[in-house]
Amino acid sequence: MKDLSAAILQGNAFWQRVVKISVLFNSGVLVLLTLLVVVDVSMRYLFLKPIPGAAEMTELMLPYIAFCSFAYALVAGAHVRMTLVVNKISPPP
């Protein structure tokens, strides 16, 4: 895993492009999800006609939002780390 992270950070063009595409796809899905929820709620309360299957569509979009952001989090160094716990558990040098 460190080799892949190092390859991305060192400027491997292929992996940087994969990350960029992942971020763009993730952004598009997030905008689509937001619009779908806003339109569905508006239609439900204003016209009493919700979009059929809107709840299922939003449920299917959520994993894409979560998993497509992993590549960007790896490059940005934004993953949650356990250093606090490890430092507390490990004996002092």
Secondary structure as UniProt FT lines:
FT   HELIX           2..9
FT   TURN            10..11
FT   HELIX           13..47
FT   TURN            52..53
FT   HELIX           54..76
FT   HELIX           83..89
//
